[in-house]
């Protein structure tokens, strides 16, 4: 699991598309202590990152409403637990 560093201001961030670049960005943001939701349409990528990202969901990122709802629901679940 990625190591979390302390930051002055923790942000909620959605990374849509977890290819090489998106994965690197998402993992770095987690290291910096931010709350990250990773969204990708590929089930294999989602499964691969499940242990490294606090929230990762499979959703069609070309559908804006589906991607928005996936990110919002993951953040809300985290805040409630």
N, C-alpha and C positions, 0 to 999 in steps of 0.2 A: 504494500500500500504506500502511496505517496506520502512523504513527510510534510506536515503542515507548519508553515512559519507564521509567526505573529505579524499582523499588519495593523496599521493605525485604523483603517476603515475596511471592514469586511463587506464585499459586494456580492450580490446575487447575479450570476452570469449564466446565460445559455449559450452553448457552443453548438451550432447547427452544422452537421457534417463532421464526421470523426475520421476522416482520412488521415494521411500523414501529418498534414499541417494542423487540422482541427484537433487531432489527438494530442499533439505536442502542446498546443495552446491550452487545451483543457487541463492537461496534467500539470503544466506550469502554474496555472491559476490556482489549482488545488494546493500546490506546494506553497504558494504565497498566502494561503489561508482563506481564499474566497470560496463561496458556496457555488458549485458548478453543476449545471444540468447539461449532460451531453445528449444530443439527439442525432440519430442516424437511422436510415431506412434498412441498413444491412444487419440482420440478426447476428451474424458471426462477429461483426465489429462490436456490437452492443455487448455480447457475451464476453468477448475478450477484455473489455474495459470495465466489466461489472465490479471487479474487486478494487479497481484503482480510482474510480470516480464515485462520489457520494450518491449521485443520481445519474442514471443513464437509461434512456428509453428508446425503443424502436418506434419511429413514426416517419411518415412521409413528409420530409421537410419541404417538398414542393407545394404542399397544401398548407398555406399559412395558418389557418385556423387549427389544424391538427397539431402542427409544431408548437403553436402558442399554448394550446391546452396541455400538451405533454410537459412543457417546461413549467407552466404555472402549477399544475397538479403535483409535480415532483417537489417543488419548493414548498407548497402548502403542506404536503405530507411531512416534510422534514420539520417545519415549524411546529406542527402539532405533536410530534413525538418527543 
